[in-house]
């Protein structure tokens, strides 16, 4: 299994960035919970054509733990996105939004035609643009835990601190 730490390119490392961010948030006295699942972000805003179904970029979680785990065992990351929720304030922290346009070009070979996403998101759903959606999935959270645990063990020779993960699904969507 070739899951380097961080995995692959830094632009594709949402799991790594969430782990690091959660560590520092916990050190600051907050209670970060890593979530994973589907994330969609508007890449054309407003839509240039009302009949255009190609207005968003994101990751559509398969909701299939076995398939996601097999991807990880084969050295591939499944299609999902990871972010952090602060349950006391219901704030979303996504440290990787700055890479959405790069990933849009890389994954779909499409240009980002709307406003550039911010470097990161930290706030309630009110800070999200219209059409941005974060939908957690228990299977994606479990698959993320498997991938991160493998990376931590391989690099540092120790097991993952699992209290930064939650099976509580704290979703957000505009």
N, CA, C and O of each residue as an XYZ file, in Angstrom:
696
protein
N       0.847     -1.166      0.000
C       0.000      0.000      0.000
C       0.895      1.232      0.000
O       1.780      1.352      0.847
N       0.675      2.150     -0.941
C       1.491      3.352     -1.054
C       0.681      4.572     -0.642
O       0.317      5.398     -1.478
N       0.406      4.677      0.641
C      -0.310      5.845      1.153
C       0.694      6.696      1.914
O       0.842      6.565      3.129
N       1.370      7.554      1.200
C       2.366      8.418      1.828
C       1.688      9.453      2.716
O       0.474      9.642      2.650
N       2.471     10.109      3.535
C       1.932     11.080      4.484
C       2.613     12.408      4.244
O       3.792     12.526      4.579
N       1.972     13.404      3.694
C       0.596     13.385      3.220
C       0.473     12.573      1.938
O       1.457     12.365      1.228
N      -0.741     12.116      1.646
C      -0.913     11.241      0.485
C      -0.783     12.013     -0.824
O      -1.358     13.091     -0.977
N      -0.047     11.471     -1.737
C       0.037     11.984     -3.089
C       0.415     13.460     -3.102
O       1.374     13.865     -2.446
N      -0.331     14.252     -3.842
C      -0.079     15.688     -3.931
C      -0.782     16.405     -2.783
O      -1.814     15.947     -2.291
N      -0.224     17.515     -2.368
C      -0.782     18.254     -1.245
C      -2.213     18.724     -1.549
O      -3.024     18.878     -0.635
N      -2.517     18.949     -2.826
C      -3.866     19.382     -3.211
C      -4.899     18.276     -3.017
O      -6.099     18.546     -2.973
N      -4.438     17.038     -2.903
C      -5.345     15.895     -2.761
C      -5.321     15.344     -1.350
O      -5.673     14.184     -1.137
N      -4.917     16.144     -0.388
C      -4.639     15.632      0.946
C      -5.624     16.145      1.991
O      -5.206     16.534      3.082
N      -6.912     16.154      1.686
C      -7.880     16.684      2.653
C      -7.847     15.906      3.971
O      -8.026     16.496      5.036
N      -7.623     14.607      3.914
C      -7.583     13.809      5.139
C      -6.391     14.238      5.996
O      -6.526     14.433      7.204
N      -5.244     14.379      5.376
C      -4.048     14.827      6.086
C      -4.263     16.216      6.704
O      -3.986     16.425      7.885
N      -4.757     17.160      5.897
C      -4.953     18.521      6.399
C      -5.960     18.553      7.542
O      -5.789     19.318      8.490
N      -6.995     17.742      7.467
C      -7.969     17.705      8.566
C      -7.353     17.131      9.828
O      -7.625     17.613     10.928
N      -6.530     16.114      9.682
C      -5.880     15.538     10.851
C      -4.979     16.568     11.531
O      -5.032     16.736     12.749
N      -4.155     17.253     10.744
C      -3.249     18.258     11.301
C      -4.043     19.407     11.923
O      -3.738     19.846     13.033
N      -5.050     19.889     11.215
C      -5.868     20.990     11.725
C      -6.580     20.585     13.008
O      -6.623     21.357     13.966
N      -7.143     19.370     13.032
C      -7.834     18.893     14.232
C      -6.881     18.825     15.422
O      -7.264     19.141     16.549
N      -5.656     18.417     15.173
C      -4.664     18.355     16.248
C      -4.459     19.740     16.868
O      -4.478     19.881     18.090
N      -4.264     20.751     16.035
C      -4.022     22.102     16.553
C      -5.283     22.699     17.174
O      -5.188     23.435     18.157
N      -6.448     22.404     16.629
C      -7.696     22.891     17.239
C      -7.881     22.281     18.631
O      -8.312     22.960     19.562
N      -7.551     20.994     18.761
C      -7.648     20.334     20.066
C      -6.649     20.955     21.045
O      -6.976     21.170     22.212
N      -5.445     21.240     20.578
C      -4.442     21.897     21.426
C      -4.927     23.269     21.888
O      -4.544     23.733     22.962
N      -5.769     23.923     21.081
C      -6.309     25.245     21.423
C      -7.544     25.142     22.325
O      -8.152     26.158     22.662
N      -7.912     23.923     22.714
C      -9.031     23.735     23.625
C     -10.379     23.523     22.957
O     -11.407     23.511     23.635
N     -10.392     23.357     21.648
C     -11.650     23.104     20.935
C     -11.871     21.602     20.803
O     -10.987     20.805     21.118
N     -13.048     21.229     20.339
C     -13.435     19.823     20.211
C     -13.689     19.490     18.737
O     -14.844     19.337     18.342
N     -12.642     19.375     17.918
C     -12.846     19.111     16.490
C     -13.230     17.663     16.224
O     -12.688     16.740     16.833
N     -14.165     17.480     15.313
C     -14.567     16.145     14.868
C     -14.380     16.070     13.362
O     -14.970     16.852     12.616
N     -13.562     15.132     12.922
C     -13.358     14.974     11.483
C     -14.568     14.272     10.901
O     -15.016     13.241     11.404
N     -15.079     14.841      9.847
C     -16.208     14.288      9.109
C     -15.718     13.964      7.707
O     -14.694     14.494      7.275
N     -16.425     13.108      6.994
C     -16.082     12.786      5.610
C     -17.357     12.389      4.894
O     -18.307     11.897      5.505
N     -17.363     12.609      3.599
C     -18.534     12.264      2.797
C     -18.531     13.042      1.496
O     -17.500     13.186      0.840
N     -19.703     13.541      1.137
C     -19.891     14.286     -0.100
C     -19.689     15.767      0.144
O     -20.136     16.306      1.156
N     -19.015     16.423     -0.786
C     -18.868     17.873     -0.761
C     -19.025     18.380     -2.184
O     -18.393     17.868     -3.108
N     -19.863     19.377     -2.355
C     -20.043     20.020     -3.652
C     -19.835     21.520     -3.476
O     -20.225     22.087     -2.456
N     -19.226     22.156     -4.457
C     -18.925     23.580     -4.391
C     -19.231     24.193     -5.761
O     -18.870     23.608     -6.782
N     -19.883     25.345     -5.807
C     -20.200     25.945     -7.112
C     -18.939     26.435     -7.826
O     -18.173     27.230     -7.282
N     -18.738     25.948     -9.052
C     -17.586     26.391     -9.833
C     -17.976     27.448    -10.863
O     -17.115     28.096    -11.458
N     -19.272     27.612    -11.062
C     -19.811     28.683    -11.904
C     -20.888     29.359    -11.079
O     -21.891     28.734    -10.735
N     -20.696     30.611    -10.762
C     -21.707     31.298     -9.959
C     -21.757     32.752    -10.369
O     -20.745     33.447    -10.291
N     -22.912     33.229    -10.805
C     -24.127     32.439    -11.007
C     -23.960     31.535    -12.224
O     -23.068     31.754    -13.044
N     -24.815     30.518    -12.343
C     -24.712     29.630    -13.512
C     -24.806     30.441    -14.806
O     -25.654     31.323    -14.940
N     -23.930     30.131    -15.743
C     -23.922     30.855    -17.003
C     -25.123     30.495    -17.858
O     -25.555     31.303    -18.680
N     -25.664     29.317    -17.684
C     -26.818     28.838    -18.443
C     -27.731     28.115    -17.465
O     -27.286     27.191    -16.784
N     -29.024     28.518    -17.377
C     -29.912     27.875    -16.404
C     -30.099     26.376    -16.625
O     -30.508     25.672    -15.703
N     -29.810     25.874    -17.820
C     -29.946     24.447    -18.110
C     -28.639     23.686    -17.907
O     -28.567     22.490    -18.192
N     -27.613     24.366    -17.421
C     -26.291     23.767    -17.252
C     -26.246     22.954    -15.963
O     -26.424     23.502    -14.876
N     -26.012     21.660    -16.082
C     -25.888     20.789    -14.912
C     -24.444     20.673    -14.427
O     -24.157     19.936    -13.483
N     -23.552     21.392    -15.065
C     -22.128     21.300    -14.767
C     -21.656     22.512    -13.959
O     -20.598     23.078    -14.236
N     -22.436     22.896    -12.977
C     -22.148     24.116    -12.212
C     -21.355     23.863    -10.948
O     -20.857     24.809    -10.338
N     -21.223     22.606    -10.537
C     -20.538     22.326     -9.284
C     -19.343     21.407     -9.516
O     -19.265     20.684    -10.509
N     -18.424     21.464     -8.571
C     -17.325     20.515     -8.503
C     -17.349     19.928     -7.102
O     -17.687     20.615     -6.138
N     -16.997     18.684     -6.997
C     -16.939     18.109     -5.669
C     -16.650     16.630     -5.712
O     -16.208     16.074     -6.718
N     -16.917     16.021     -4.582
C     -16.667     14.603     -4.386
C     -17.962     13.952     -3.927
O     -18.545     14.352     -2.919
N     -18.409     12.949     -4.670
C     -19.644     12.239     -4.350
C     -19.291     10.928     -3.670
O     -18.780     10.006     -4.305
N     -19.561     10.853     -2.402
C     -19.263      9.662     -1.618
C     -20.119      8.492     -2.084
O     -21.305      8.661     -2.366
N     -19.522      7.307     -2.165
C     -20.244      6.121     -2.640
C     -21.127      5.489     -1.564
O     -22.007      4.691     -1.886
N     -20.911      5.826     -0.315
C     -21.663      5.246      0.807
C     -21.545      3.724      0.840
O     -22.500      3.025      1.178
N     -20.360      3.220      0.483
C     -20.110      1.786      0.461
C     -18.776      1.528      1.151
O     -17.716      1.630      0.533
N     -18.839      1.193      2.437
C     -17.624      1.037      3.230
C     -16.700     -0.024      2.652
O     -15.485      0.172      2.624
N     -17.247     -1.136      2.193
C     -16.403     -2.204      1.653
C     -15.632     -1.720      0.427
O     -14.432     -1.969      0.314
N     -16.311     -1.030     -0.492
C     -15.628     -0.530     -1.694
C     -14.586      0.521     -1.331
O     -13.492      0.519     -1.896
N     -14.902      1.417     -0.401
C     -13.951      2.447      0.004
C     -12.734      1.828      0.681
O     -11.605      2.257      0.443
N     -12.958      0.821      1.525
C     -11.855      0.154      2.215
C     -10.971     -0.590      1.223
O      -9.748     -0.586      1.363
N     -11.571     -1.228      0.226
C     -10.788     -1.911     -0.812
C      -9.927     -0.918     -1.583
O      -8.767     -1.205     -1.877
N     -10.488      0.258     -1.916
C      -9.688      1.291     -2.581
C      -8.462      1.623     -1.745
O      -7.351      1.702     -2.269
N      -8.661      1.814     -0.453
C      -7.559      2.182      0.442
C      -6.522      1.072      0.501
O      -5.322      1.343      0.451
N      -6.971     -0.180      0.608
C      -6.035     -1.312      0.653
C      -5.233     -1.422     -0.635
O      -4.097     -1.895     -0.631
N      -5.842     -0.974     -1.758
C      -5.154     -0.998     -3.046
C      -4.307      0.255     -3.272
O      -3.745      0.433     -4.353
N      -4.210      1.124     -2.260
C      -3.386      2.315     -2.375
C      -4.061      3.484     -3.052
O      -3.394      4.444     -3.438
N      -5.385      3.422     -3.207
C      -6.141      4.522     -3.813
C      -7.034      5.145     -2.749
O      -7.527      4.457     -1.855
N      -7.233      6.442     -2.856
C      -8.191      7.089     -1.973
C      -9.560      7.049     -2.631
O      -9.675      7.337     -3.823
N     -10.594      6.702     -1.887
C     -11.939      6.676     -2.467
C     -12.435      8.099     -2.719
O     -11.878      9.066     -2.199
N     -13.485      8.207     -3.520
C     -14.059      9.527     -3.776
C     -14.834      9.960     -2.541
O     -15.931      9.472     -2.272
N     -14.252     10.868     -1.814
C     -14.881     11.463     -0.637
C     -14.115     12.727     -0.313
O     -13.041     12.970     -0.863
N     -14.659     13.523      0.568
C     -13.973     14.721      1.046
C     -14.015     14.701      2.562
O     -14.974     14.208      3.155
N     -12.976     15.236      3.191
C     -12.920     15.306      4.652
C     -12.913     16.771      5.086
O     -12.332     17.628      4.419
N     -13.563     17.040      6.207
C     -13.606     18.363      6.798
C     -13.782     18.193      8.299
O     -13.884     17.069      8.791
N     -13.817     19.286      9.016
C     -13.952     19.253     10.469
C     -15.227     19.981     10.856
O     -15.602     20.975     10.233
N     -15.887     19.481     11.886
C     -17.019     20.182     12.490
C     -16.672     20.451     13.949
O     -16.124     19.592     14.640
N     -16.998     21.650     14.404
C     -16.905     21.993     15.821
C     -18.318     21.882     16.375
O     -19.125     22.787     16.163
N     -18.642     20.790     17.085
C     -20.042     20.503     17.438
C     -20.684     21.531     18.365
O     -21.900     21.719     18.326
N     -19.892     22.192     19.190
C     -20.493     23.166     20.112
C     -21.070     24.370     19.367
O     -22.074     24.939     19.795
N     -20.446     24.758     18.261
C     -20.892     25.941     17.510
C     -21.460     25.580     16.139
O     -21.957     26.451     15.424
N     -21.389     24.297     15.769
C     -21.793     23.807     14.447
C     -21.062     24.535     13.317
O     -21.618     24.791     12.249
N     -19.795     24.860     13.592
C     -18.972     25.474     12.559
C     -18.282     24.397     11.734
O     -17.888     23.350     12.247
N     -18.148     24.679     10.456
C     -17.404     23.825      9.539
C     -16.011     24.425      9.394
O     -15.859     25.636      9.239
N     -15.002     23.572      9.446
C     -13.633     23.991      9.161
C     -13.154     23.105      8.014
O     -13.009     21.892      8.172
N     -12.914     23.717      6.873
C     -12.388     22.989      5.717
C     -11.084     23.667      5.310
O     -11.100     24.727      4.684
N      -9.954     23.057      5.666
C      -8.668     23.701      5.388
C      -8.184     23.560      3.950
O      -7.072     23.988      3.639
N      -8.994     22.968      3.057
C      -8.489     22.674      1.712
C      -9.283     23.319      0.580
O      -9.087     22.944     -0.577
N     -10.161     24.262      0.860
C     -10.959     24.850     -0.226
C     -10.100     25.572     -1.253
O     -10.514     25.714     -2.404
N      -8.918     26.030     -0.868
C      -8.056     26.731     -1.825
C      -7.637     25.846     -2.988
O      -7.235     26.357     -4.033
N      -7.722     24.532     -2.830
C      -7.291     23.609     -3.875
C      -8.420     23.130     -4.787
O      -8.180     22.316     -5.679
N      -9.631     23.612     -4.584
C     -10.759     23.111     -5.376
C     -10.584     23.391     -6.865
O     -10.886     22.527     -7.688
N     -10.106     24.576     -7.228
C      -9.949     24.871     -8.659
C      -8.869     23.995     -9.288
O      -9.020     23.563    -10.431
N      -7.782     23.725     -8.562
C      -6.715     22.847     -9.065
C      -7.271     21.445     -9.281
O      -7.019     20.822    -10.312
N      -8.020     20.959     -8.313
C      -8.596     19.620     -8.420
C      -9.642     19.551     -9.528
O      -9.755     18.526    -10.201
N     -10.396     20.606     -9.728
C     -11.393     20.640    -10.808
C     -10.709     20.451    -12.164
O     -11.185     19.690    -13.006
N      -9.606     21.139    -12.363
C      -8.854     20.982    -13.620
C      -8.245     19.586    -13.714
O      -8.260     18.973    -14.781
N      -7.710     19.084    -12.605
C      -7.023     17.791    -12.605
C      -8.007     16.634    -12.790
O      -7.769     15.734    -13.596
N      -9.102     16.662    -12.048
C     -10.033     15.536    -12.030
C     -10.981     15.567    -13.230
O     -11.181     14.550    -13.894
N     -11.562     16.732    -13.504
C     -12.596     16.815    -14.547
C     -12.148     17.532    -15.806
O     -12.892     17.613    -16.784
N     -10.916     18.057    -15.777
C     -10.415     18.824    -16.916
C     -11.359     19.970    -17.271
O     -11.619     20.245    -18.442
N     -11.862     20.626    -16.238
C     -12.748     21.770    -16.410
C     -12.126     22.974    -15.697
O     -11.459     22.830    -14.672
N     -12.357     24.144    -16.253
C     -11.861     25.367    -15.628
C     -12.840     25.860    -14.578
O     -14.045     25.626    -14.666
N     -12.298     26.543    -13.589
C     -13.107     27.166    -12.545
C     -13.567     28.504    -13.091
O     -12.738     29.382    -13.331
N     -14.877     28.687    -13.298
C     -15.388     29.880    -13.962
C     -16.021     30.896    -13.013
O     -16.370     32.001    -13.428
N     -16.168     30.527    -11.752
C     -16.763     31.443    -10.790
C     -15.697     32.057     -9.907
O     -14.502     31.930    -10.176
N     -16.134     32.723     -8.854
C     -15.173     33.290     -7.896
C     -14.308     32.178     -7.294
O     -14.786     31.077     -7.019
N     -13.039     32.491     -7.099
C     -12.132     31.515     -6.497
C     -12.567     31.211     -5.066
O     -12.933     32.122     -4.324
N     -12.531     29.940     -4.674
C     -12.850     29.598     -3.290
C     -11.818     30.232     -2.347
O     -10.681     30.486     -2.743
N     -12.220     30.480     -1.116
C     -11.250     31.013     -0.148
C     -10.197     29.961      0.180
O     -10.363     28.782     -0.132
N      -9.115     30.401      0.811
C      -8.046     29.467      1.194
C      -8.560     28.383      2.132
O      -8.087     27.247      2.087
N      -9.521     28.724      2.978
C     -10.126     27.774      3.899
C     -11.510     28.291      4.285
O     -11.843     29.452      4.045
N     -12.303     27.417      4.882
C     -13.606     27.786      5.430
C     -13.556     27.549      6.929
O     -13.078     26.512      7.388
N     -14.051     28.514      7.689
C     -14.249     28.334      9.123
C     -15.456     29.176      9.485
O     -15.362     30.400      9.584
N     -16.575     28.530      9.680
C     -17.788     29.248     10.042
C     -18.999     28.358      9.922
O     -18.895     27.183      9.572
N     -20.146     28.930     10.215
C     -21.402     28.194     10.077
C     -21.786     28.136      8.601
O     -21.082     28.684      7.753
N     -22.881     27.486      8.300
C     -23.294     27.348      6.897
C     -23.511     28.701      6.232
O     -23.534     28.788      5.005
N     -23.670     29.753      7.025
C     -23.874     31.092      6.456
C     -22.677     31.568      5.637
O     -22.838     32.418      4.762
N     -21.480     31.042      5.898
C     -20.292     31.488      5.167
C     -20.128     30.748      3.841
O     -19.289     31.124      3.023
N     -20.914     29.709      3.626
C     -20.806     28.942      2.383
C     -21.524     29.668      1.251
O     -22.557     30.298      1.479
N     -20.990     29.589      0.031
C     -21.705     30.177     -1.099
C     -22.948     29.352     -1.431
O     -23.027     28.174     -1.081
N     -23.914     29.970     -2.104
C     -25.098     29.233     -2.548
C     -24.657     28.029     -3.371
O     -23.827     28.151     -4.272
N     -25.210     26.888     -3.059
C     -24.890     25.671     -3.790
C     -23.794     24.825     -3.167
O     -23.570     23.698     -3.609
N     -23.111     25.329     -2.165
C     -22.079     24.524     -1.492
C     -22.754     23.602     -0.485
O     -23.631     24.020      0.270
N     -22.334     22.353     -0.486
C     -22.971     21.340      0.359
C     -21.900     20.431      0.958
O     -20.968     20.015      0.269
N     -22.042     20.133      2.235
C     -21.214     19.151      2.931
C     -22.165     18.121      3.539
O     -22.985     18.463      4.391
N     -22.062     16.860      3.107
C     -22.952     15.806      3.588
C     -22.098     14.669      4.162
O     -21.470     13.927      3.406
N     -22.070     14.528      5.479
C     -21.255     13.465      6.073
C     -21.880     12.090      5.872
O     -23.090     11.957      5.686
N     -21.031     11.078      5.914
C     -21.451      9.690      5.723
C     -20.643      8.827      6.695
O     -19.414      8.889      6.710
N     -21.330      8.031      7.499
C     -20.647      7.193      8.491
C     -19.628      6.263      7.826
O     -18.542      6.063      8.371
N     -19.952      5.693      6.663
C     -19.010      4.816      5.967
C     -17.771      5.580      5.513
O     -16.661      5.054      5.590
N     -17.947      6.819      5.038
C     -16.802      7.629      4.610
C     -15.926      7.989      5.799
O     -14.700      8.015      5.685
N     -16.547      8.268      6.940
C     -15.775      8.567      8.148
C     -14.959      7.337      8.539
O     -13.787      7.455      8.894
N     -15.569      6.171      8.475
C     -14.855      4.931      8.807
C     -13.716      4.675      7.823
O     -12.626      4.281      8.238
N     -13.948      4.891      6.528
C     -12.896      4.691      5.523
C     -11.765      5.692      5.726
O     -10.595      5.349      5.552
N     -12.102      6.918      6.090
C     -11.095      7.931      6.370
C     -10.245      7.506      7.557
O      -9.028      7.691      7.555
N     -10.878      6.943      8.558
C     -10.157      6.452      9.731
C      -9.171      5.354      9.335
O      -8.036      5.341      9.810
N      -9.598      4.430      8.463
C      -8.720      3.354      7.997
C      -7.509      3.940      7.267
O      -6.373      3.540      7.524
N      -7.756      4.891      6.355
C      -6.660      5.485      5.578
C      -5.703      6.247      6.477
O      -4.487      6.110      6.344
N      -6.229      7.035      7.375
C      -5.384      7.837      8.251
C      -4.612      6.969      9.235
O      -3.443      7.231      9.517
N      -5.262      5.945      9.751
C      -4.588      5.035     10.677
C      -3.410      4.349      9.984
O      -2.344      4.195     10.579
N      -3.600      3.938      8.733
C      -2.516      3.297      7.980
C      -1.360      4.269      7.767
O      -0.196      3.884      7.876
N      -1.675      5.522      7.464
C      -0.620      6.510      7.248
C       0.144      6.798      8.536
O       1.375      6.836      8.532
N      -0.573      6.998      9.631
C       0.056      7.297     10.917
C       0.954      6.130     11.338
O       2.090      6.341     11.764
N       0.446      4.905     11.218
C       1.209      3.729     11.608
C       2.466      3.578     10.747
O       3.546      3.285     11.261
N       2.317      3.781      9.432
C       3.446      3.591      8.516
C       4.541      4.634      8.770
O       5.727      4.303      8.757
N       4.152      5.874      8.998
C       5.135      6.949      9.130
C       5.684      7.063     10.545
O       6.890      7.207     10.741
N       4.798      6.998     11.525
C       5.219      7.259     12.894
C       5.297      6.006     13.765
O       5.788      6.073     14.891
N       4.820      4.861     13.261
C       4.873      3.626     14.017
C       3.972      3.618     15.234
O       4.265      2.949     16.225
N       2.879      4.357     15.163
C       1.928      4.344     16.275
C       0.515      4.399     15.733
O       0.290      4.684     14.557
N      -0.422      4.123     16.605
C      -1.824      4.069     16.195
C      -2.448      5.458     16.271
O      -1.948      6.354     16.949
N      -3.535      5.602     15.566
C      -4.259      6.864     15.458
C      -5.043      7.178     16.720
O      -5.611      6.282     17.344
N      -5.071      8.444     17.094
C      -5.920      8.928     18.179
C      -7.336      9.083     17.607
O      -7.623     10.057     16.912
N      -8.209      8.127     17.898
C      -9.512      8.084     17.234
C     -10.548      9.032     17.826
O     -11.656      9.118     17.297
N     -10.234      9.739     18.892
C     -11.259     10.607     19.467
C     -11.531     11.852     18.635
O     -12.432     12.620     18.971
N     -10.770     12.079     17.542
C     -11.080     13.208     16.674
C     -12.066     12.817     15.578
O     -12.406     13.631     14.720
N     -12.524     11.566     15.611
C     -13.519     11.117     14.654
C     -14.849     10.945     15.362
O     -14.895     10.702     16.568
N     -15.904     11.069     14.623
C     -17.218     10.930     15.222
C     -18.124     10.164     14.287
O     -18.094     10.362     13.072
N     -18.920      9.296     14.852
C     -19.953      8.658     14.049
C     -21.209      9.516     14.032
O     -22.145      9.237     13.283
N     -21.232     10.566     14.861
C     -22.326     11.528     14.780
C     -22.174     12.270     13.456
O     -21.101     12.791     13.150
N     -23.217     12.313     12.697
C     -23.149     12.971     11.406
C     -23.642     14.392     11.582
O     -24.809     14.624     11.898
N     -22.753     15.331     11.377
C     -23.079     16.752     11.517
C     -22.991     17.379     10.139
O     -21.925     17.848      9.739
N     -24.088     17.393      9.413
C     -24.091     17.851      8.026
C     -24.348     19.338      7.903
O     -24.798     19.996      8.842
N     -24.053     19.844      6.730
C     -24.309     21.238      6.436
C     -24.592     21.360      4.948
O     -24.027     20.625      4.138
N     -25.443     22.262      4.604
C     -25.707     22.512      3.193
C     -26.444     23.817      3.032
O     -27.212     24.243      3.895
N     -26.188     24.433      1.910
C     -26.850     25.709      1.628
C     -28.126     25.457      0.871
O     -28.839     26.402      0.532
